[in-house]
């Protein structure tokens, strides 16, 4: 009540009311309806469908390829974020803007282009296939498509954190006799690790649900290169609505867990960041004892 | 030079990292982008133009723009309302609300399409009632608009919430205490403050709305000339082995992506400039 009398600005009731109604009608009720529909099956049967041979293989392919793609992006994304923040080079602003291309390019376009590039007669495929590596129409193609789609996440979460690292800390480490590699391992990497993990989790979460880019390059063979979203669609096309719903609910539960993990990570990374920011405080704590 | 040594990698490491990073971006971003246009023009310009003149391609372009135009106003109103409530007021459950707004980011596009089939499809909850009244939502444009609304739901709110939180509420409170009505305050104070952030969100939401594939694919029914957006049309042409047609349509979407990137960069630059200006104006007062 006390808070209410202090509100000077108008429109709180209207804005919050509209937000809640719109959110409920468009997002919560449809998702709730799906869960309700799935409950017709019962928990045991949903698990049964999700653990069927074809579904289980699809889950393995989806999560395995997503994990690999997120890992590839964590490694290269760290390097890209580092050079974009620290090193001068010609065309840097252009490259920086280009990093967001996967967010702007429709997934179907990415899918047909990557499939064409990596096909046996494509620009890249013709060099890779003689080496015995087949990318197009194999599970490896899924990893490539997901790597493209999720490329900006790690770079964009790391960039501001690397920008915020105070060079004084690095100078201090160097003046204390640390090599550049030691400074990176002991000072820089711990500071950026939470953000790296957040970027990884964001990329992973996005990759798990991806459909448009993957289906063109995957080959879509059941048990081998079929992803869960595609399996949901093929069940729908065979009028197995309940089966599709069961898989969708399992996907929804898993992505909800991922979303919570990302939120926790972001909270952790924000807190760590806050704790490490005032250097004087840390130094004072180190020298001033436990008091 | 000496001071640089302490905080810089040896030269060979720097060049090595530049080569690896830029090489990665070249193979994963640059090459695909170039390939779209090369493939589209592979059989020469006349065939490219011909492919774009196909009536089905043109109707797909029209539908894509139409859906984006239908979706964006809803997202704008929702984004501003949600950001206003979240950024300017304190209430219980705020962090839960923010998480729920993010929810569509975590939902697979295919699932986003499926939920509307379960509601409005032939065997869906409202299916019988809809067919009795001869209203078509699934395998028709309304369903595609709903699915796109679902997918693009968080974009604008996501941009505006942190922006409006950072701006605080002093200016609006001053306007109200000077006698401005709610609408005057919004139009004269809030809107000018958030216009670049709002535009930024609109650019991102528009790119996603026009490019959405999975969710729209589930509810569209792929009726040529009727429920075929440009991304869906790309798929059809590609599966018919019409590479030039598919890449011609894809090149339009790639151009859209490039325009999006340029617009985004320009808006980012404007926002940065404005905050810098604000900081230099406010700096003497604060010290």
Interface residues (C-beta under 8 A of the other chain):
Chain A: X3 X7 X8 X9 X10 X11 X12 X14 X15 X16 X18 X19 X20 X22 X23 X26 X27 X28 X30 X31 X33 X34 X37 X76 X79 X80 X82 X83 X84 X87 X89 X93 X95 X97 X98 X99 X100 X101 X102 X103 X104 X105 X106 X107 X108 X109 X110 X112 X113 X114 X116 X117 X123 X124 X147 X148 X151 X167 X170 X171 X174 X175 X180 X205 X206 X208 X209 X210 X211 X212 X216 X228 X229 X230 X232 X233 X236 X241 X244 X245 X248 X251 X252 X255 X256 X258 X259 X260 X263
Chain B: X3 X5 X6 X7 X8 X9 X10 X13 X14 X17 X18 X20 X21 X22 X24 X25 X27 X28 X29 X30 X31 X32 X33 X35 X36 X39 X74 X77 X78 X81 X82 X84 X85 X86 X88 X89 X90 X91 X97 X99 X100 X101 X102 X103 X104 X105 X106 X107 X108 X109 X110 X111 X114 X115 X116 X117 X118 X119 X121 X123 X125 X146 X149 X150 X153 X169 X172 X173 X176 X177 X182 X185 X186 X204 X207 X210 X211 X212 X213 X214 X217 X218 X230 X231 X232 X234 X235 X238 X243 X246 X247 X250 X253 X254 X256 X257 X258 X260 X261 X262 X264 X265
